[in-house]
Amino acid sequence: MNLSDEQLHAQLHRTLDRTDLHGLGEKYEGKVRDCYTTPDGRRILVATDRLSAFDVVLGTIPFKGQVLNQLSLHWFDETARFVPNHVLHAPDPNVTVAQECVSLSAEFVMRAYLTGVTTTSIWYAYERGARSFCGHELPDGMKKNQRLARPILTPSTKAAKGEHDRSLSRAELIESGAITAADFDEAAQMSEQLFAYGQARAAERGLILVDTKYELGRTPGGKIVFIDEIHTPDSSRYWYAADFEERIARGEEPRGLDKEYVRRWLVSERGYRGEGPPPELPPEVRVEAARRYITTFELLTGRAFVPDEEAPEPRIERNLGIDA
């Protein structure tokens, strides 16, 4: 990573927390992205520097939005030949212009390992005695961070901001009316294909793609496509492959490159799992999280991350052609 600690610390006071881009259209503010729906059927997604964990916004991380946006664009471009997505173009390091889609009312979570610290994670359930998770039967005697016999799809509801997702089986989701069987099965096949590709590409880079969350939507023409982001440190868990087996044998946690670092800090240092107001993240945690995001980008893309250090709001307005 070619960014110094001084650059990262300096950026702590120049992060992009929110946007207010007048004239673009109707705004929806997600946990991380500010989305604007334009009258001509486009969606403008602005990846801010906000960090969420346990479905709660915790603060901001230097350059996080640029990393997320550019890494997603890398994956969208690389996989467009076999799975469709919503991207049209990217006029700014933090911005993607996409086709407006109607989101499927479920998130498609692929898991290859028995891990996690959130209350919706497969390890959280297994540790408490569950041997069936989202319709998948699990054997007794498994250990934390152990590889599953095969990757499994564990869908979840899409909770409103400030609420928590719920992991459900295919049958439960369909019975609830959230999604049809045909849509679920098509999205599931696409998710399994994309996850297998992501795992293979990560392995080539010395990483393990442990699990990931996909969002899909339907275009005005009726096609189901991937939306939002894919295979970023926000939506995915990555471990280093080189010392994984050795660390597991010693009973240690794998070395990771994702926001699980922040989740673990919250749980171990503050006892926080998403209930009530979140504790403030100290500067050293925010900077270390930034390092991990940037390192993930560089390992997965094979190129250096070169941030745009210009003040983000006026730059975004200029690149989108908005009169200040």
Residue frames relative to the residue before (quaternion, step in Angstrom):
aa qw qx qy qz dx dy dz
M 1.0000 0.0000 0.0000 0.0000 0.00 0.00 0.00
N 0.2811 -0.8110 0.4938 0.1394 3.56 -0.69 1.07
L 0.5444 0.5910 -0.4170 0.4249 3.61 1.25 0.20
S 0.3763 -0.7356 0.5212 0.2136 3.56 -0.92 0.90
D 0.6486 -0.4878 0.4040 0.4220 3.55 -1.31 0.26
E 0.6187 0.5585 -0.3448 0.4318 3.58 1.05 -0.77
Q 0.6512 0.5088 -0.3160 0.4661 3.59 0.97 -0.80
L 0.6735 0.4935 -0.3005 0.4610 3.56 0.93 -0.87
H 0.6646 0.4868 -0.3105 0.4743 3.59 0.95 -0.83
A 0.6284 0.5331 -0.3393 0.4536 3.60 1.01 -0.75
Q 0.6798 0.5080 -0.2898 0.4424 3.57 1.05 -0.76
L 0.4605 0.6950 -0.4442 0.3281 3.61 1.23 -0.26
H 0.7415 0.3849 -0.2104 0.5076 3.59 1.09 -0.68
R 0.7072 0.4094 -0.2627 0.5130 3.61 1.27 0.14
T 0.3344 0.7601 -0.4989 0.2479 3.58 1.10 0.56
L 0.4568 -0.6582 0.5281 0.2813 3.55 -1.29 0.44
D 0.1374 -0.8308 0.5380 0.0374 3.56 -0.24 1.31
R 0.7885 -0.1160 0.1017 0.5953 3.60 0.98 -0.79
T 0.2589 -0.7483 0.5871 0.1682 3.55 -1.30 0.29
D 0.0716 -0.7563 0.6472 0.0636 3.52 -1.29 0.40
L 0.0511 0.8455 -0.5213 0.1034 3.53 0.43 1.31
H 0.2399 -0.8184 0.5098 0.1132 3.55 -0.02 1.31
G 0.8076 0.3251 -0.2287 0.4356 3.52 -1.12 0.70
L 0.5613 0.6230 -0.3959 0.3744 3.61 1.21 -0.09
G 0.6478 -0.4614 0.3483 0.4961 3.55 1.08 -0.69
E 0.7572 -0.3628 0.2758 0.4680 3.53 -1.31 -0.28
K 0.2594 -0.7908 0.5409 0.1219 3.57 -0.85 1.00
Y 0.0399 -0.7410 0.6688 0.0455 3.51 -1.19 0.77
E 0.2005 -0.7944 0.5660 0.0911 3.58 -0.76 1.03
G 0.1674 -0.7894 0.5863 0.0712 3.55 -0.52 1.21
K 0.7455 -0.3719 0.2728 0.4810 3.54 -1.26 -0.20
V 0.8076 0.1945 -0.0744 0.5517 3.58 1.01 -0.85
R 0.7860 0.3125 -0.1595 0.5089 3.60 0.91 -0.86
D 0.2677 -0.6839 0.6507 0.1926 3.49 -1.26 0.66
C 0.0960 -0.8242 0.5581 0.0047 3.57 -0.60 1.14
Y 0.1235 -0.7798 0.6129 0.0336 3.54 -0.99 0.96
T 0.2041 -0.7711 0.5946 0.1009 3.56 -0.82 1.05
T 0.2496 -0.8008 0.5323 0.1146 3.56 -0.59 1.17
P 0.6298 -0.5605 0.3755 0.3850 3.60 -1.15 0.48
D 0.7036 0.4660 -0.2762 0.4599 3.62 1.12 -0.53
G 0.6664 -0.5757 0.2931 0.3722 3.60 1.16 0.51
R 0.5459 0.5765 -0.4284 0.4315 3.56 1.16 0.54
R 0.2267 -0.7217 0.6284 0.1813 3.53 -1.34 0.34
I 0.1780 -0.7697 0.6073 0.0843 3.56 -0.83 1.04
L 0.1147 -0.8091 0.5762 0.0163 3.55 -0.51 1.24
V 0.1096 -0.7792 0.6163 0.0328 3.55 -0.71 1.12
A 0.2396 -0.7698 0.5779 0.1269 3.58 -0.53 1.19
T 0.2009 -0.7869 0.5751 0.0977 3.57 -0.44 1.21
D 0.5764 -0.5788 0.4455 0.3664 3.55 -1.32 -0.09
R 0.3689 0.7391 -0.4905 0.2775 3.59 1.24 0.25
L 0.1947 -0.7558 0.6155 0.1092 3.55 -1.15 0.74
S 0.0690 -0.7839 0.6156 0.0426 3.56 -0.91 0.91
A 0.0781 0.7476 -0.6587 0.0325 3.52 -1.25 0.58
F 0.8031 0.1471 -0.1707 0.5515 3.55 -1.03 0.80
D 0.6043 -0.5934 0.3303 0.4166 3.60 1.17 0.71
V 0.6032 0.5089 -0.3599 0.4976 3.57 1.20 0.61
V 0.3902 -0.6879 0.5537 0.2606 3.59 -1.00 0.79
L 0.2374 -0.8304 0.4994 0.0682 3.56 -0.66 1.21
G 0.7139 -0.3169 0.2777 0.5593 3.59 1.14 -0.59
T 0.5482 -0.6118 0.4531 0.3463 3.57 -1.17 -0.52
I 0.2438 -0.7417 0.6143 0.1140 3.53 -1.32 0.60
P 0.5239 -0.6599 0.4279 0.3269 3.65 -0.77 0.92
F 0.8711 0.0576 -0.0919 0.4790 3.55 -1.01 1.03
K 0.3604 0.7686 -0.4796 0.2221 3.60 1.20 0.09
G 0.6606 0.5244 -0.3209 0.4307 3.59 0.89 -0.87
Q 0.6491 0.5075 -0.3196 0.4680 3.57 1.00 -0.79
V 0.6312 0.5242 -0.3315 0.4658 3.58 0.99 -0.80
L 0.6765 0.5040 -0.3043 0.4424 3.59 0.79 -1.00
N 0.6926 0.4919 -0.2899 0.4408 3.54 0.79 -1.04
Q 0.7277 0.4436 -0.2606 0.4536 3.56 0.80 -0.97
L 0.6380 0.5030 -0.3430 0.4715 3.60 1.07 -0.60
S 0.6196 0.5275 -0.3421 0.4699 3.59 1.03 -0.73
L 0.6490 0.5184 -0.3172 0.4576 3.57 0.94 -0.89
H 0.6025 0.5562 -0.3430 0.4582 3.58 1.07 -0.75
W 0.7115 0.4476 -0.2593 0.4756 3.58 0.81 -1.01
F 0.6308 0.5323 -0.3420 0.4492 3.60 0.94 -0.83
D 0.6725 0.4965 -0.2962 0.4621 3.56 0.92 -0.91
E 0.6956 0.4982 -0.2785 0.4362 3.57 0.91 -0.93
T 0.7689 0.3745 -0.1904 0.4820 3.60 1.05 -0.68
A 0.4300 0.7363 -0.4484 0.2680 3.61 1.26 -0.13
R 0.6082 0.5865 -0.3636 0.3923 3.60 1.11 -0.52
F 0.8063 0.2409 -0.1567 0.5171 3.63 1.12 -0.37
V 0.7637 0.1427 -0.1636 0.6080 3.63 1.24 -0.14
P 0.3998 -0.7465 0.4737 0.2418 3.63 -0.75 0.96
N 0.0872 -0.7795 0.6174 0.0604 3.56 -1.25 0.51
H 0.6207 -0.6126 0.3824 0.3051 3.55 -1.31 0.20
V 0.4694 0.7289 -0.4224 0.2644 3.64 1.22 -0.17
L 0.1951 -0.7500 0.6226 0.1091 3.55 -1.12 0.85
H 0.7294 -0.3046 0.2078 0.5762 3.60 0.78 -1.02
A 0.3257 -0.7375 0.5662 0.1716 3.58 -1.34 0.25
P 0.1409 -0.8513 0.5018 0.0605 3.62 -0.12 1.24
D 0.7801 0.2005 -0.0819 0.5869 3.61 1.27 -0.25
P 0.6330 -0.5570 0.3662 0.3936 3.63 -1.09 0.56
N 0.7445 0.3819 -0.2185 0.5022 3.60 1.12 -0.59
V 0.7243 0.4777 -0.2028 0.4539 3.59 1.24 -0.29
T 0.0496 -0.7426 0.6667 0.0402 3.51 -1.17 0.81
V 0.2083 -0.7355 0.6308 0.1332 3.55 -1.00 0.88
A 0.0099 -0.8288 0.5544 -0.0751 3.55 -0.64 1.16
Q 0.5809 -0.5390 0.4663 0.3931 3.51 -1.32 0.17
E 0.4581 -0.6705 0.5061 0.2906 3.57 -0.94 0.86
C 0.0348 -0.7957 0.6040 -0.0289 3.56 -0.88 1.03
V 0.4121 -0.6441 0.5703 0.3002 3.54 -1.31 0.29
S 0.3917 -0.7577 0.4732 0.2201 3.57 -0.48 1.20
L 0.4426 -0.6233 0.5654 0.3098 3.54 -1.15 0.64
S 0.4598 -0.7252 0.4526 0.2403 3.57 -0.96 0.87
A 0.6647 0.3932 -0.3366 0.5388 3.56 0.88 1.01
E 0.2951 -0.7051 0.6092 0.2113 3.53 -1.27 0.47
F 0.2939 -0.7738 0.5442 0.1365 3.54 -0.95 0.94
V 0.0718 -0.8263 0.5573 -0.0385 3.54 -0.25 1.38
M 0.1427 -0.7782 0.6094 0.0513 3.54 -0.70 1.15
R 0.0530 -0.8039 0.5922 -0.0138 3.58 -0.90 0.98
A 0.1340 -0.7949 0.5882 0.0646 3.55 -1.02 0.86
Y 0.7632 0.2711 -0.1460 0.5682 3.61 1.28 -0.23
L 0.4674 -0.6542 0.5245 0.2801 3.55 -1.25 0.57
T 0.3717 0.7352 -0.4718 0.3142 3.57 0.13 1.25
G 0.4660 0.6897 -0.4972 0.2448 3.55 -1.37 -0.12
V 0.2407 -0.7726 0.5708 0.1394 3.56 -1.27 0.48
T 0.5545 0.6029 -0.4115 0.3997 3.60 1.20 -0.18
T 0.6196 -0.5633 0.3974 0.3753 3.57 -1.24 0.36
T 0.6690 0.4541 -0.3071 0.5019 3.62 1.26 -0.19
S 0.4960 0.6772 -0.4293 0.3333 3.60 1.23 -0.02
I 0.6029 -0.5830 0.4159 0.3517 3.53 -1.23 0.55
W 0.6444 0.5097 -0.3351 0.4612 3.62 1.01 -0.69
Y 0.6056 0.5578 -0.3591 0.4396 3.61 0.98 -0.79
A 0.6851 0.4677 -0.2834 0.4812 3.58 0.94 -0.89
Y 0.6677 0.5170 -0.3051 0.4403 3.60 0.88 -0.94
E 0.6444 0.5381 -0.3171 0.4413 3.57 0.96 -0.90
R 0.7177 0.4260 -0.2319 0.4997 3.57 1.16 -0.63
G 0.7165 -0.5089 0.2276 0.4193 3.55 1.23 0.50
A 0.4969 0.6565 -0.4423 0.3555 3.60 1.20 -0.15
R 0.0879 -0.7933 0.6007 0.0453 3.57 -0.96 0.87
S 0.6762 0.3233 -0.2951 0.5926 3.54 1.31 0.36
F 0.0109 0.8065 -0.5883 0.0580 3.58 -0.75 1.06
C 0.8364 -0.1068 0.0163 0.5374 3.56 -0.55 1.21
G 0.7408 -0.4203 0.2168 0.4770 3.55 1.02 0.83
H 0.6234 0.5161 -0.3411 0.4783 3.61 1.28 0.01
E 0.3279 -0.7468 0.5476 0.1870 3.58 -0.83 1.02
L 0.1580 -0.7919 0.5880 0.0473 3.57 -0.94 0.98
P 0.4460 -0.7049 0.4771 0.2767 3.61 -0.92 0.83
D 0.5623 -0.5544 0.4821 0.3795 3.55 -1.30 0.30
G 0.7765 0.4312 -0.2571 0.3807 3.53 -1.35 0.23
M 0.4777 0.6655 -0.4591 0.3436 3.59 1.16 0.19
K 0.3308 -0.7389 0.5603 0.1752 3.55 -1.21 0.60
K 0.6299 -0.5244 0.4034 0.4067 3.53 -1.22 0.43
N 0.8302 0.1948 -0.2043 0.4807 3.56 -1.10 0.92
Q 0.4300 0.6896 -0.4718 0.3421 3.59 1.24 0.25
R 0.5049 -0.6439 0.4833 0.3113 3.56 -1.10 0.73
L 0.4326 -0.6774 0.5332 0.2640 3.56 -1.04 0.81
A 0.6600 -0.5137 0.3624 0.4114 3.58 -1.20 0.44
R 0.7583 -0.0996 0.0688 0.6405 3.57 1.19 -0.66
P 0.6052 -0.5412 0.4132 0.4126 3.61 -1.15 0.40
I 0.1285 -0.7957 0.5894 0.0540 3.56 -1.02 0.80
L 0.3868 -0.6874 0.5667 0.2379 3.54 -1.25 0.57
T 0.0044 -0.7973 0.6018 -0.0455 3.58 -0.70 1.12
P 0.1443 -0.8456 0.5075 0.0814 3.60 0.28 1.22
S 0.1441 -0.7790 0.6036 0.0894 3.52 -1.27 0.41
T 0.5822 -0.5408 0.4679 0.3868 3.51 -1.31 0.28
K 0.3816 -0.6813 0.5646 0.2675 3.56 -1.28 0.32
A 0.1968 -0.8216 0.5287 0.0826 3.54 -0.08 1.34
A 0.5291 -0.5884 0.5017 0.3495 3.54 -1.22 0.56
K 0.6545 -0.5179 0.3664 0.4113 3.56 -1.22 0.54
G 0.7701 0.3048 -0.2538 0.4996 3.55 -0.86 1.02
E 0.6852 0.3966 -0.2754 0.5453 3.59 1.30 -0.18
H 0.4827 -0.6891 0.4733 0.2612 3.55 -1.28 0.30
D 0.4913 -0.6365 0.5106 0.3045 3.55 -1.11 0.78
R 0.2127 -0.7445 0.6153 0.1482 3.56 -1.31 0.42
S 0.3546 -0.7272 0.5506 0.2054 3.54 -0.88 0.97
L 0.0001 0.8087 -0.5851 0.0604 3.56 -0.79 1.08
S 0.5162 -0.6097 0.4929 0.3449 3.57 -1.26 0.31
R 0.6888 -0.4342 0.3681 0.4490 3.55 -1.32 0.18
A 0.6812 0.5047 -0.2947 0.4410 3.58 0.81 -1.02
E 0.6663 0.5074 -0.3068 0.4521 3.58 0.95 -0.86
L 0.6458 0.5147 -0.3223 0.4627 3.58 0.97 -0.81
I 0.6779 0.4850 -0.2946 0.4673 3.56 0.88 -0.93
E 0.6552 0.5192 -0.3083 0.4541 3.58 0.95 -0.89
S 0.6525 0.5277 -0.3125 0.4452 3.59 1.08 -0.69
G 0.4771 -0.6773 0.4320 0.3564 3.56 1.24 -0.39
A 0.4244 0.7241 -0.4541 0.2990 3.59 1.26 0.08
I 0.8050 -0.0040 0.0650 0.5897 3.58 1.05 -0.75
T 0.4571 -0.6673 0.5058 0.2999 3.57 -1.13 0.58
A 0.6390 -0.5281 0.3903 0.4007 3.55 -1.23 0.41
A 0.6551 0.5226 -0.3207 0.4414 3.59 0.94 -0.86
D 0.6712 0.4822 -0.3008 0.4760 3.59 0.92 -0.88
F 0.6354 0.5296 -0.3378 0.4491 3.58 0.94 -0.83
D 0.7038 0.4798 -0.2870 0.4383 3.57 0.75 -0.99
E 0.6390 0.5089 -0.3345 0.4699 3.60 1.02 -0.71
A 0.6751 0.4833 -0.2920 0.4747 3.58 0.92 -0.92
A 0.6248 0.5429 -0.3354 0.4499 3.60 1.04 -0.74
Q 0.6573 0.5042 -0.3124 0.4649 3.59 0.92 -0.88
M 0.6491 0.5109 -0.3103 0.4706 3.58 0.99 -0.83
S 0.6625 0.5154 -0.3029 0.4514 3.59 0.96 -0.90
E 0.6523 0.5091 -0.3155 0.4645 3.58 0.96 -0.84
Q 0.6512 0.5146 -0.3118 0.4626 3.57 1.00 -0.79
L 0.6833 0.4828 -0.2876 0.4661 3.58 0.91 -0.92
F 0.6418 0.5263 -0.3253 0.4531 3.59 1.01 -0.80
A 0.6401 0.5180 -0.3269 0.4639 3.59 0.95 -0.83
Y 0.6467 0.5026 -0.3204 0.4759 3.58 1.00 -0.79
G 0.6616 0.5140 -0.3076 0.4511 3.59 0.91 -0.90
Q 0.6325 0.5248 -0.3301 0.4643 3.58 1.00 -0.77
A 0.6719 0.5020 -0.3029 0.4525 3.58 0.91 -0.90
R 0.6721 0.4851 -0.2991 0.4728 3.58 0.94 -0.86
A 0.6362 0.5195 -0.3324 0.4636 3.60 0.99 -0.77
A 0.6358 0.5383 -0.3272 0.4460 3.59 0.97 -0.84
E 0.6234 0.5400 -0.3358 0.4550 3.58 1.06 -0.72
R 0.7191 0.4165 -0.2223 0.5099 3.56 1.21 -0.59
G 0.5900 -0.6132 0.3564 0.3859 3.59 1.24 0.27
L 0.6184 0.5300 -0.3426 0.4682 3.56 1.23 0.42
I 0.3140 -0.6912 0.6138 0.2167 3.53 -1.36 0.37
L 0.2370 -0.7192 0.6339 0.1574 3.57 -0.84 0.99
V 0.2489 -0.8362 0.4794 0.0947 3.53 -0.12 1.39
D 0.7527 -0.1959 0.1675 0.6058 3.54 0.89 -1.00
T 0.0728 -0.7988 0.5968 0.0208 3.54 -1.25 0.33
K 0.2744 -0.7373 0.5936 0.1693 3.52 -1.29 0.39
Y 0.1269 -0.7912 0.5964 0.0471 3.56 -0.87 1.00
E 0.1532 -0.7270 0.6572 0.1270 3.50 -1.28 0.59
L 0.0890 -0.7952 0.5995 0.0170 3.53 -1.00 0.88
G 0.0876 -0.7926 0.6023 0.0352 3.52 -1.22 0.55
R 0.4288 -0.6787 0.5339 0.2655 3.54 -1.35 0.19
T 0.3981 -0.7117 0.5303 0.2321 3.56 -0.86 0.98
P 0.6671 -0.4773 0.3640 0.4412 3.61 -1.22 0.21
G 0.6729 0.4911 -0.2927 0.4694 3.59 1.17 -0.53
G 0.6110 -0.6084 0.3257 0.3878 3.58 1.29 0.05
K 0.5348 0.6358 -0.4069 0.3798 3.60 1.25 -0.03
I 0.3497 -0.7041 0.5757 0.2249 3.60 -1.05 0.79
V 0.0134 0.8072 -0.5852 0.0759 3.57 -0.77 1.11
F 0.5254 -0.5884 0.5010 0.3561 3.55 -1.31 0.29
I 0.0898 -0.7967 0.5976 0.0089 3.56 -1.00 0.90
D 0.7537 0.4276 -0.2950 0.4026 3.54 -1.42 -0.02
E 0.6895 -0.4088 0.3304 0.4983 3.63 0.01 -1.26
I 0.0887 -0.7785 0.6134 0.0995 3.55 -1.27 0.32
H 0.8843 0.0751 -0.0689 0.4558 3.51 -1.22 0.82
T 0.3966 0.6781 -0.5174 0.3394 3.59 0.94 0.87
P 0.6403 -0.5154 0.3801 0.4242 3.62 -1.21 0.14
D 0.5876 0.5524 -0.3786 0.4541 3.61 1.24 -0.20
S 0.7863 0.3401 -0.1607 0.4901 3.55 0.90 -0.94
S 0.7684 0.3224 -0.1383 0.5353 3.58 1.26 -0.33
R 0.3046 -0.7102 0.6027 0.1988 3.51 -1.32 0.47
Y 0.0630 -0.7962 0.6017 0.0041 3.57 -0.87 1.02
W 0.0889 -0.7612 0.6396 0.0606 3.54 -1.12 0.79
Y 0.5116 -0.5853 0.5188 0.3557 3.56 -1.27 0.43
A 0.4013 -0.7410 0.4920 0.2188 3.56 -0.88 0.96
A 0.5999 0.6458 -0.3626 0.3026 3.59 0.96 -0.89
D 0.8185 0.1924 -0.0885 0.5341 3.58 0.86 -0.90
F 0.2890 0.7930 -0.4988 0.1972 3.60 1.20 0.34
E 0.7095 0.4618 -0.2781 0.4538 3.59 0.67 -1.09
E 0.6504 0.5290 -0.3173 0.4433 3.57 0.96 -0.84
R 0.6771 0.4842 -0.2949 0.4692 3.58 0.92 -0.87
I 0.6356 0.5189 -0.3306 0.4664 3.58 0.99 -0.78
A 0.6442 0.5312 -0.3185 0.4487 3.57 0.99 -0.82
R 0.6995 0.4370 -0.2582 0.5031 3.59 1.14 -0.64
G 0.5158 -0.6603 0.4076 0.3631 3.58 1.27 0.01
E 0.4981 0.6501 -0.4245 0.3860 3.58 1.21 0.48
E 0.5624 -0.5717 0.4677 0.3716 3.54 -1.29 0.34
P 0.5271 -0.6082 0.4719 0.3600 3.61 -1.07 0.59
R 0.4959 -0.6073 0.5152 0.3462 3.56 -1.23 0.42
G 0.1014 -0.8402 0.5326 0.0090 3.54 -0.65 1.11
L 0.2100 -0.7545 0.6110 0.1151 3.51 -1.36 0.37
D 0.5713 0.5511 -0.3916 0.4654 3.57 0.61 1.10
K 0.6896 -0.4954 0.3149 0.4240 3.58 -1.22 -0.04
E 0.3748 0.7055 -0.5036 0.3289 3.59 1.24 0.24
Y 0.5386 0.6116 -0.3915 0.4274 3.59 1.20 -0.52
V 0.6888 0.4626 -0.2834 0.4808 3.58 0.91 -0.90
R 0.6196 0.5347 -0.3501 0.4556 3.59 0.99 -0.79
R 0.6723 0.4953 -0.3086 0.4554 3.59 0.87 -0.91
W 0.6261 0.5269 -0.3412 0.4625 3.58 1.02 -0.74
L 0.6530 0.5187 -0.3152 0.4529 3.57 0.92 -0.87
V 0.6907 0.4730 -0.2824 0.4684 3.58 0.92 -0.91
S 0.7518 0.4241 -0.2360 0.4464 3.59 0.74 -1.04
E 0.7652 0.3844 -0.2019 0.4752 3.60 0.94 -0.84
R 0.8078 0.2387 -0.1060 0.5284 3.59 1.08 -0.66
G 0.3917 -0.7412 0.4697 0.2767 3.61 1.23 -0.12
Y 0.4634 0.7014 -0.4146 0.3483 3.56 1.20 0.58
R 0.0096 -0.8027 0.5959 -0.0228 3.57 -0.89 1.00
G 0.7672 -0.3978 0.1988 0.4622 3.57 1.08 0.62
E 0.6010 0.5520 -0.3691 0.4448 3.57 1.24 0.01
G 0.8171 0.1668 -0.1511 0.5307 3.57 -0.72 1.08
P 0.7326 -0.4046 0.2955 0.4607 3.57 -1.31 -0.05
P 0.4368 -0.7120 0.4780 0.2716 3.63 -0.89 0.85
P 0.5160 -0.6113 0.4852 0.3531 3.59 -1.15 0.48
E 0.5557 -0.5973 0.4561 0.3556 3.56 -1.20 0.49
L 0.3884 -0.7070 0.5405 0.2392 3.57 -0.98 0.85
P 0.3826 -0.7269 0.5122 0.2508 3.64 -0.70 0.96
P 0.6826 -0.5110 0.3244 0.4095 3.61 -1.15 0.52
E 0.6676 0.5138 -0.3302 0.4257 3.62 0.87 -0.83
V 0.6320 0.5115 -0.3349 0.4762 3.62 1.10 -0.63
R 0.6508 0.5125 -0.3143 0.4637 3.59 0.96 -0.84
V 0.6719 0.4880 -0.3008 0.4689 3.61 0.94 -0.85
E 0.6521 0.5006 -0.3230 0.4689 3.60 0.95 -0.81
A 0.6196 0.5239 -0.3429 0.4734 3.59 1.03 -0.72
A 0.6327 0.5261 -0.3316 0.4615 3.60 0.98 -0.82
R 0.6270 0.5383 -0.3383 0.4503 3.59 0.94 -0.85
R 0.6838 0.4969 -0.2887 0.4495 3.57 0.89 -0.93
Y 0.6284 0.5209 -0.3355 0.4704 3.57 1.00 -0.77
I 0.6880 0.4849 -0.2850 0.4586 3.57 0.84 -0.98
T 0.6468 0.5164 -0.3183 0.4622 3.60 0.95 -0.85
T 0.6220 0.5338 -0.3415 0.4601 3.59 1.00 -0.77
F 0.6347 0.5319 -0.3221 0.4588 3.56 0.95 -0.90
E 0.7092 0.4795 -0.2725 0.4392 3.55 0.78 -1.03
L 0.6564 0.5051 -0.3173 0.4620 3.59 0.98 -0.80
L 0.7217 0.4643 -0.2610 0.4420 3.58 0.85 -0.96
T 0.7440 0.3936 -0.2299 0.4885 3.59 1.00 -0.74
G 0.3721 -0.7403 0.4806 0.2871 3.58 1.16 -0.53
R 0.6947 0.3987 -0.2890 0.5244 3.57 1.20 0.41
A 0.5961 -0.5832 0.4208 0.3570 3.54 -1.24 0.52
F 0.3933 -0.6746 0.5694 0.2568 3.53 -1.16 0.67
V 0.0591 -0.7900 0.6102 -0.0106 3.55 -0.67 1.14
P 0.2083 -0.8247 0.5114 0.1221 3.60 -0.15 1.22
D 0.3682 -0.6443 0.6084 0.2814 3.52 -1.31 0.38
E 0.1884 -0.8333 0.5150 0.0700 3.57 -0.42 1.23
E 0.3915 0.6965 -0.4965 0.3392 3.58 1.23 0.28
A 0.6190 -0.5247 0.4144 0.4121 3.59 -1.16 0.56
P 0.4460 -0.7700 0.3768 0.2575 3.59 -0.47 1.17
E 0.6584 0.5500 -0.3490 0.3771 3.63 0.82 -0.88
P 0.7146 0.4193 -0.2931 0.4772 3.66 0.70 -0.89
R 0.6071 0.5522 -0.3579 0.4454 3.59 1.09 -0.62
I 0.6584 0.5040 -0.3043 0.4689 3.58 0.94 -0.90
E 0.6425 0.5187 -0.3253 0.4607 3.59 0.94 -0.87
R 0.6660 0.4998 -0.3055 0.4619 3.58 0.94 -0.86
N 0.7085 0.4694 -0.2745 0.4499 3.57 0.87 -0.92
L 0.6829 0.4324 -0.2857 0.5149 3.57 1.23 -0.37
G 0.4840 -0.6954 0.4174 0.3285 3.57 1.28 0.00
I 0.4064 0.6996 -0.4864 0.3298 3.57 1.10 0.68
D 0.3961 -0.7059 0.5340 0.2442 3.55 -0.85 0.94
A 0.4110 -0.7238 0.4990 0.2409 3.56 -0.76 1.08
